[in-house]
Amino acid sequence: MIPLASYWPRTYIQVFFISLALSIVLMPFAEMIFRRLGVVDKLDEKKLHRKPTPRAGGIVIFLAFAIAVLFPNYRDNPMKGLLAGAFLCLVVGAIDDFRGGVPAVLKLATLIVVTFVMSYFGLRLKLTGYVSLDLMLTLLWIVGVTSAFNALDNMDGLAGGVAFIVSAMFFAIALMKYIDIGRENSLSWFGLLSVGLMGAVLGFLAFNVHPARIFMGDSGSFFLGFTLAALGVMGEWAENRVIAATIPVLILGVPILDFIYVLIARIYRGETRTLRAIVEYCAQDHLSHRLCHIGFTQRQSVAFIYLLTCCLGIAGLLLHNSRMPWESALALMQGIAIVAITFVLMAVAHHHRNHQP
């Protein structure tokens, strides 16, 4: 029998390499099968790729992730709730990939259902002390983060890389708690899910860096967005409720900030006037696109956003580990500074594009 003190470190390593290996091995087969089935992203003036590219790579990411995290054969209820919700999101996303689109209302209904599934298994925010209000805040968080991450999937390697960095930050928090306590704790399964996601996404990135051989598609962005949002709910961030709510926002800050900025900018410019237009509108005005407008290449743009994600994630880690008020204040100030820089950069890029000769 493996001593409990070494069980989780060994399990984390095993799960990471199982998910990584499965993702790397299965992805070329998925690429071939989806191309033969015609499940490809065709050329479009609103998209950046220059040749039809297979999509739905998210199916392989999910399989690698799910098989790896189920390998230890040791469960708890929050994990069951997360995996059930992730599977439902994968199915709806896969239907979108194979059919070439599904109604936005179906995706919204799916997120409502998976939020209640999570809640049934005890996985919801606990910020106010009132179950109904916490459930509504959980729904808002799940819908917002999933939508933001779905919108982030607009450039080769971008969504996958950000998902890897966010998962790594989550895993770092679980690992630090394990090291502090030296035994199994409430974040042990949180770390297991995070490291499983890291391996699956890293294997996918081997085929998704520019120029991509396969896209994750809606099956990937929908399932990954939900899973990262659910991990944000699962984590026990801090005793202080304000700090507890801020840490996952910082770690997931890049997709959230990009989504909020673009949403507000489109409404302000009059490009989206109805709820349906807000949901369906598509344009090259996200942070990644704006960086390209001021001279970045696609790879440089993606690398810069990786850096921003790391910086905000580190601010979240510092806030999690802060023990004194001044430490928390410094971590928050770092996060706010990065947010301000990002907003200024997006505004400057928009101005630059509009005033090009």
C-alpha positions in Angstrom: 0.0 0.0 0.0 1.3 3.5 -0.9 1.7 5.7 2.2 -0.8 8.6 2.2 2.0 11.1 2.4 3.2 10.0 -1.1 -0.1 9.0 -2.6 -1.1 12.4 -3.9 2.3 13.4 -5.4 2.5 10.1 -7.2 -1.1 10.3 -8.3 -0.6 13.9 -9.7 2.4 12.7 -11.7 0.6 9.7 -13.1 -2.5 11.6 -14.0 -0.6 14.3 -15.8 1.4 11.9 -17.9 -1.7 9.7 -18.7 -3.7 12.7 -19.9 -0.7 14.1 -21.8 0.0 10.7 -23.5 -3.6 10.1 -24.4 -4.0 13.6 -25.9 -0.8 13.3 -28.0 -1.6 9.8 -29.3 -5.3 10.3 -30.0 -5.1 13.8 -31.6 -3.6 12.8 -35.0 -6.4 10.1 -35.4 -9.0 12.8 -34.5 -7.5 15.1 -37.1 -7.7 12.4 -39.8 -11.2 11.3 -38.9 -12.7 14.8 -38.6 -11.2 15.8 -42.0 -12.7 12.7 -43.6 -16.1 13.5 -42.0 -16.0 17.1 -43.2 -15.9 18.5 -39.6 -13.7 21.4 -40.6 -13.5 25.1 -40.1 -13.8 26.5 -43.6 -12.3 29.8 -44.8 -14.1 33.0 -43.7 -13.1 36.6 -43.8 -13.8 36.9 -40.1 -11.3 34.1 -39.3 -7.5 34.1 -39.5 -6.7 30.6 -40.7 -5.8 30.2 -44.4 -6.9 26.6 -45.1 -9.8 24.4 -44.0 -8.8 23.0 -40.6 -10.4 20.1 -38.7 -12.2 21.1 -35.5 -13.7 19.3 -32.5 -10.3 18.5 -31.0 -12.0 19.2 -27.7 -13.5 15.7 -27.8 -10.0 14.3 -27.5 -9.1 16.8 -24.7 -12.1 15.7 -22.7 -11.4 12.0 -23.2 -7.8 12.3 -22.2 -8.8 14.5 -19.2 -11.7 12.2 -18.0 -9.8 8.9 -18.4 -6.8 10.3 -16.5 -8.7 11.8 -13.6 -10.8 8.6 -13.2 -7.8 6.4 -13.2 -7.1 6.6 -9.4 -10.7 5.2 -8.9 -11.2 7.6 -5.9 -14.1 10.1 -6.1 -15.9 12.8 -4.2 -19.2 14.5 -4.9 -17.8 17.9 -6.2 -15.7 15.9 -8.7 -18.8 14.0 -9.9 -20.7 17.2 -10.4 -17.9 18.8 -12.4 -17.3 15.8 -14.6 -21.1 15.4 -15.3 -21.3 19.1 -16.2 -18.2 19.0 -18.4 -19.6 16.0 -20.3 -22.9 17.8 -21.0 -21.0 20.8 -22.2 -18.9 18.6 -24.4 -21.9 17.0 -26.0 -23.6 20.4 -26.8 -20.3 21.7 -28.1 -19.7 18.6 -30.3 -23.2 19.0 -31.8 -22.2 22.6 -32.7 -19.0 21.4 -34.3 -20.6 18.6 -36.3 -23.7 20.6 -37.4 -21.9 23.9 -37.9 -23.9 25.7 -35.2 -26.5 25.4 -32.4 -28.9 28.1 -31.1 -27.4 30.3 -28.4 -30.4 29.6 -26.2 -29.5 25.9 -26.2 -26.0 26.7 -24.9 -27.5 29.0 -22.2 -30.0 26.3 -21.2 -27.1 23.8 -21.0 -25.2 26.1 -18.6 -28.3 26.5 -16.4 -28.7 22.8 -16.3 -25.0 22.1 -15.5 -25.1 24.7 -12.7 -28.0 22.9 -11.0 -26.2 19.6 -11.5 -23.1 21.1 -9.8 -25.3 22.4 -7.0 -26.9 19.0 -6.5 -23.4 17.6 -5.9 -22.6 20.4 -3.5 -20.5 22.5 -5.9 -21.5 26.1 -5.7 -20.3 29.4 -4.5 -20.6 30.0 -0.7 -20.3 33.8 -0.5 -23.5 35.1 1.0 -24.7 32.3 3.3 -28.1 32.2 1.4 -28.4 29.1 -0.9 -30.6 30.7 -3.5 -28.5 33.8 -3.8 -25.3 31.8 -3.9 -26.8 29.6 -6.6 -27.6 32.7 -8.7 -24.1 34.0 -8.3 -22.8 30.5 -9.3 -24.9 30.6 -12.5 -23.7 34.1 -13.3 -20.1 33.0 -12.9 -20.5 29.8 -14.9 -22.3 31.6 -17.8 -19.8 34.5 -17.8 -16.6 32.6 -17.7 -17.7 30.0 -20.2 -18.8 32.7 -22.6 -15.6 34.6 -22.1 -13.4 31.5 -22.7 -15.5 30.6 -25.8 -14.8 34.1 -27.2 -11.1 33.7 -26.4 -10.8 30.8 -28.9 -10.0 33.1 -31.8 -6.3 32.4 -32.6 -4.0 29.4 -32.9 -2.8 28.2 -29.5 -4.5 31.0 -27.6 -7.4 29.3 -25.7 -5.4 26.1 -25.1 -2.4 28.0 -23.8 -4.5 30.2 -21.4 -6.4 27.0 -20.2 -3.0 25.4 -19.4 -1.7 28.4 -17.5 -4.9 28.8 -15.5 -5.0 25.1 -14.7 -1.3 25.3 -13.6 -2.1 28.2 -11.3 -5.0 26.2 -9.8 -2.7 23.2 -9.3 -0.1 25.4 -7.7 -2.6 26.5 -5.1 -3.6 22.9 -4.4 0.0 21.8 -4.2 1.0 24.6 -1.8 -1.8 23.6 0.5 -0.7 19.9 0.4 2.9 21.0 1.2 1.7 23.2 4.1 -0.5 20.4 5.6 1.5 17.4 4.5 -1.6 15.2 4.0 -4.8 14.8 2.1 -7.0 17.9 2.3 -10.0 19.6 0.8 -8.1 20.7 -2.3 -6.6 17.3 -3.1 -9.2 16.6 -5.8 -9.0 20.1 -7.0 -5.4 19.5 -7.7 -6.1 16.2 -9.4 -8.6 17.8 -11.8 -6.3 20.7 -12.5 -3.2 18.5 -13.3 -5.4 16.2 -15.5 -6.5 19.3 -17.5 -2.9 20.5 -17.8 -1.8 17.3 -19.4 -4.7 17.0 -21.8 -4.4 20.6 -23.0 -0.7 20.4 -23.3 -1.0 17.4 -25.6 -3.5 19.3 -27.7 -1.2 22.4 -28.0 1.4 20.3 -29.8 -1.1 20.3 -32.7 -2.6 23.7 -32.2 0.3 26.1 -32.2 0.4 28.4 -35.3 -0.2 27.1 -38.0 -2.7 24.8 -36.3 -3.3 21.3 -37.6 -6.6 21.0 -35.6 -8.9 23.4 -33.6 -10.5 22.6 -30.3 -13.9 23.8 -31.7 -16.9 24.5 -29.6 -16.6 21.1 -28.0 -13.3 22.2 -26.5 -14.0 25.9 -25.7 -17.4 25.1 -24.2 -16.2 22.2 -22.1 -13.0 23.9 -21.0 -14.7 27.2 -20.2 -17.2 25.4 -18.0 -14.5 23.2 -16.4 -12.3 26.2 -15.5 -15.3 28.1 -14.2 -16.3 25.1 -12.1 -12.7 24.8 -10.7 -13.0 28.4 -9.7 -16.1 27.5 -7.7 -14.5 24.3 -6.2 -11.4 26.1 -4.8 -11.4 27.1 -1.2 -9.6 30.3 -1.7 -9.6 32.2 1.6 -11.6 32.8 4.7 -12.2 36.4 3.8 -15.1 36.3 1.3 -13.9 39.4 -0.7 -10.5 37.8 -1.2 -12.1 34.4 -1.9 -14.1 36.0 -4.7 -11.2 37.9 -6.1 -8.6 35.1 -6.5 -10.3 33.1 -9.2 -11.2 36.4 -11.0 -7.5 37.3 -11.1 -6.4 33.9 -12.3 -9.1 33.8 -15.0 -8.6 37.6 -15.6 -7.6 37.6 -19.2 -10.6 36.0 -20.8 -12.9 37.8 -18.4 -11.4 41.2 -19.0 -11.3 40.7 -22.8 -14.9 39.6 -22.9 -16.1 42.5 -20.7 -14.1 45.2 -22.6 -15.3 43.9 -26.0 -18.9 43.6 -24.9 -19.0 47.1 -23.6 -17.1 48.6 -26.6 -19.5 46.9 -29.1 -22.6 48.3 -27.2 -21.0 51.8 -27.0 -20.2 51.8 -30.7 -23.7 50.7 -31.5 -22.6 47.5 -33.2 -24.8 45.4 -30.9 -28.2 46.7 -29.9 -30.2 43.6 -28.9 -29.5 40.6 -26.7 -29.5 38.3 -29.7 -26.9 40.6 -31.5 -24.7 40.6 -28.4 -24.7 36.8 -28.3 -24.2 36.2 -32.1 -22.0 39.1 -33.1 -18.5 38.1 -34.3 -15.6 40.4 -35.2 -11.9 40.7 -35.0 -11.9 43.1 -32.0 -10.6 41.0 -29.2 -7.3 41.6 -27.4 -5.4 39.1 -29.7 -6.7 40.8 -32.8 -5.9 44.3 -31.5 -2.3 43.3 -30.8 -2.0 42.2 -34.4 -3.4 45.6 -35.5 -0.4 47.3 -33.9 2.2 45.1 -35.4 2.3 41.9 -33.4 2.4 38.6 -35.3 0.0 35.9 -34.3 2.6 34.0 -32.3 3.7 37.3 -30.6 0.2 38.2 -29.8 -0.5 34.7 -28.3 2.8 34.8 -26.3 2.0 38.3 -24.9 -1.4 37.1 -23.7 0.3 34.1 -22.1 2.5 36.6 -20.2 -0.5 38.6 -19.1 -2.3 35.4 -17.9 0.8 34.4 -15.9 1.1 37.9 -14.3 -2.5 38.0 -13.3 -2.3 34.4 -12.1 0.8 35.2 -10.0 -1.2 38.1 -8.5 -3.9 35.6 -7.6 -1.3 33.3 -6.0 0.2 36.1 -4.0 -3.3 37.1 -2.8 -4.0 33.5 -1.8 -0.8 33.3 0.2 -1.1 36.7 1.8 -1.3 36.7 5.6 -1.2 40.4 6.4 -3.5 43.2 5.0 -0.6 45.0 3.3 0.4 41.8 1.5 -3.2 41.5 0.2 -3.2 45.2 -0.8 0.0 44.8 -2.8 -1.3 41.7 -4.6 -4.5 43.5 -5.5 -2.6 46.6 -6.7 -0.5 44.3 -9.0 -3.6 42.8 -10.4 -5.3 46.2 -10.9 -2.2 47.6 -12.6 -2.1 44.7 -15.1 -5.8 45.2 -15.8 -5.3 48.9 -16.4 -2.4 48.2 -18.8 -4.5 45.7 -20.7 -7.4 48.1 -21.1 -5.1 51.0 -22.2 -3.4 48.7 -24.7 -6.8 47.6 -26.2 -8.0 51.2 -26.5 -4.7 52.3 -28.1 -4.8 49.4 -30.6 -8.4 50.3 -31.5 -7.4 54.0 -32.0 -4.4 53.0 -34.1 -6.4 50.8 -36.4 -9.1 53.5 -36.9 -6.5 56.1 -37.8 -4.3 54.1 -40.2 -3.9 55.8 -43.6 
